[in-house]
Amino acid sequence: MYIIGENIHIISEKVKEALTARDARFFQELAVKQVEAGAQALDLNLGPRKKDGEEVFPWLVETVEAVVDVPLSFDTTNILGIEAGLKKVTKAQPIINSTSAEPERLEKVPLLAKQYNTRLIALTMGASGIPVSADERVNIALEKLIPRMLEIDYPIGDLIIDPLVLTVSGCQEYCPELIEAIRTLQFAWDPPPAISVGLSNVSNAVPGENRALINRTYGAMLMGAGLKMMIANPLDEALKEMIRIIEERDDRTPVGRLYLALHDRVAAMERPAISDVDMGDPEQAAIWKTVQILLNNVIYADSYLQQEAAT
């Protein structure tokens, strides 16, 4: 699994404070910590930065590249800020995160990616927003995103399609459709573009005690559909352990066997089965309940998983 570290994110109060203070040491320590934990790239999500993006992104690139060598992902809607940051990159091929199929963005951002030889994350989102169904999201990739790349002779090998993870709290019907979108996108082109998602988006607006459980359970399911890249938290040891179990096919523990069964059921296009679960084991029961939510079989409520956490 190729992990793009998500922890330099403006939603964090510590990141906001460090950015305001231009605390280089904070960002360098956070960058090193993520890379040492296994991140193969780092997402720099500083929001739109409308007022100071052209100053902030170059400063952050120089700050982070002083201590790590991995690719940097520019996660902002500020095109001028992205370009200013790209001009300072001296190490690995960077990533622009992101374009969408919205006309203005699709016109400008791929040209910037080509000019600066970056990889490009492209969202399956058009002018009318994010469609629910897998087919509609795949169609955006096939009819809008990939044709635009071909039009400007942008390398498909540098394209990364993001079919968009939405939160289970409020957008639950999107969750099972994403699994099928990932499965189908692998056959969308020859050779197919890479596929990535922002994994932790699935647990946005969910109480903190449930977030990691939802993230890693969904991660196991998405890996079953073929996912090999994600923006995620490399400091989440339980998430990394789930990934290791699946990649190494480690069936030595009951929970490990459940993750593998869940992965294999999705890979075989089968419904996860209660027969794979020991409901007497609270950890397995919590994973199973999470699966039912993610498949939209049970309506999500905070209390549903909290009941399990309390037992």
N, C-alpha and C positions, 0 to 999 in steps of 0.2 A: 504494500500500500504506500503510495506516494502521498505524504502528508504535507500540506501547506499550513504552517503554524498560524493560528488565528489570534494570538494573544496581544498583538499590538493593535488595539481596537479602541476607537474613540469612545465607545460606550462605557469603557472602564474609567472610573473616577481617577484612579492612579495614573492612567495614561493621559487623561485630560490635564491633570496637575503637572505632570512631568513635561508635557508639551508646552504648556504655558510658561513654565520655568526654564525651558530649553535644557532640561536635565539629561545630558548626553549619557551619563553613567547609567541612569535608569534604563534607557532604551538598549544600551549595549549589553547590560546584564540580562535583560529579558530576551534579547536576540540570542545570546550565547546559550542561555538556559534552554530555549526551545530547540536549537540545533543539537545540543548535547542530548536532548531527550528524543531525538529522531526526526525532527522536522527537516524536510529536504528543500523547502522554500519557506519564505516568510511573507505573510500578507501584511501590508501596511495600510490599515483602514483608518483614515483620519477624517472621514466624512467629506462633505462637499468642499470645505475650506475655501469658500468664495472670496474671502478677504485676503488671506495670506498663503494660499496654496502654492503660489510660485516661489515663495520663500521657504515654506515649511518642508516640502518634499525634498528639495535639494539638500537641506540641512540634515534631514533624517537619513537620506541615502548615504551621505558621507559618514554620518555617525555610525550607522549599522555596518556598512561595508568595511569600516575600520577593524571590526572584530569577527566577522563571519564572511564566508565565500559563497553562500547559497543564493539562488535566484530571489529577487525581491518582486513582490506582486503589488502593483499600485491600485489600491481599492478606493476609488473616488469617482465622482461624476465630473470633477473639475479637469477638463481636458488640458488647459494651460498648466495646471499643477502637475499633471502626469508628465507632460513634455518637459517641464523644468526639471523634474526628478530624473527622467530618462537621460537627460544630458549629462548627469553626474554619475551614472552607472559605469563602473570600470571592471566589474567582475563577471558574474554569470549572466546568461541571457535572461532578461527580466520578463515579467508578465504584466499585461494590462488587464485589470479586473474592474470594468468589463464594458463590452458593447451589448446591445440588445437589437431587436428587429425594429425598434422605433426609428423612423426615417432619418432624423437628424443625427442620431447617434450612429446608426449603421453607415451613414455617409462619411462621417469624420473619423471615428475611432479606428476602424480597420486600416485606413490610410496612415494613421499615426503608428500603428503596430508595424506596418510594412516599412515605413521610413526608418524606424529605429530597431528593426529586426527583433521584435519581441514576440513572445507567445501571446495569445489573446483568448480570454475567456468570453464566450458569447452566450448570453442568456436567451432561453426560449420564451421570450416575452415581447409582445408587439405593442402597437399603439393602444390597443384596447385592454392591455394588461396581461395577466398570466392565465392561460386557459387551464381548466381542471384536467381534461382528459389527456392521457398519454399520447394518443394519436395527434391531437392538435399541437402539442408541444413538439413532437417529432416533425410535424409538417412545417412548423416555423423554421426548424433547422434545415430541412430539405428545400424549402421554397424561398427562404429569405436569407438565412445566415450563410450557408455554404455557397449559394450562387453569388453572393456579394464577394466572398473571398476569391472565387474563381474569376470574377469580373476584374479584380485588381491584381490578379496573379499572386495572391497571398498563399504561402505554403499551407496546405491542409494539415500537414504534420505538426504545425505550430498552433493549430486551432484547438481549443478546449471548449466543448459544449457543456453548459450547465443547465440541466432541465429543471432546476429550481426546487429546493426543499422549502416547504412552508410549515408553519407551526401546527402541531397537532391540536393546539388550543385555539380553536376558531376556524381552522382550515383543514380539518381532519380528512375530508373527502379527497384532498390532494395527495395524501400520503401513499395509498396503494397505487395510485396512478403513476407516481414517480418511479416506482419499482419497474413498471412495464415500460416507461419511457427510457430508462437506462438500458433495459434489455433490448429494446428495439433500435436504439441509436447505434448500437454496435454493428448493425447491418445497414446503416444509413448511407454509407459511402465505402468506396474501396480504394485505398485503405481508409478505415473509419477514423474520424478525429477522436482525440482523447475525450473522456467524459469526467467531469468533476462536479462536486456539490459542496455547499456549505452545510456540513452535517448538523451543527448545533442549532441551526435555524429551526429544526423540527421541535425543539423544546423551548423556543422563545415564549415568554409569558407563562411559563410553567414554574411552580414553586421549586426553589433550588434543590431541595432534597430529591426531587424526581428527575431532574434534568439529565444527569449522567446515565441513569438507567435507560431513559428513552433514547439518548444518543447512541449508546453502544448496541442496544437491541436493534434499532433501525439500521445501524452500520452493518450488523451481521446480515440482515436481510438484503441490503443494497449490495453487499459483496456477493451474495448468492446470485444477484442479477447481473454481476459482472463488473461492478465498480472497482477501480484500481487507483483512484485519486480522490482526495477530499481536502477541503479546508476544515481543519479540526484542531482540537487542543492537544498538542503533543505531551502536555504535562498530566493528562488524564491517564493514570496508570491502568485503570480497569479497562478503558477503551483500548489501549495498546495491547493489553493481555488478550482481549477478545480477538483482535486482529492477528496476534501471534498464534492463538489456538487454531484459527481457521487456516492461516497460511501454512502452518506446520502440521495440520491435521492431528492435533494433539487431543486424544480422546481419553486421557488418564483420569479426568475428574467428571463428576456428574454434570456440572454446569458447562464444562467444555464439550461434553457430548451433546448437550442441548443446543449450544451455539452451532455446532457442526450439523446437527439435524435441521435446525432452522435454515442455515445456509443451503443445505442440500435440497431441502423441500422447495425453496425458492428457485434454486438452479434448475430443478426438474419441472418447474411450473406446476408444483403441487401445493395444496393448502397445508400450512403447518398443522400438525396433528397433536391432539392432547395425549396420545399414546407415547409421544416422545418426552413427556414431562412427568416428573414426580411432584405432584401437587402438595405432598407432605414436606417438601423442602421449600422454605420461604423464599429463597433466592430464585429457584426455578419457577415458583408460582408467580413471583413478581415479573419475571421475564415473559411468562406466558400471558399474563394480563396486559402487559405492554404490547405484545404482538397483536392481541385482539383490538386494541385501540388503534394501532398503526394500520391494521387492515380495514378499519372502519366498521368492525363488527360490533363494537360496544362504544357508545357515546362517551367521549372523554369528559371526565370531571376530575378536578384536583383530588377530591376525596377518594376516588376509585383506587389510585395507587397509594395514597397515604394510608389507607386501611391495611395494605400489605406491609408498608414500612413500619406500622405500629405493632405488628404481630411479632 
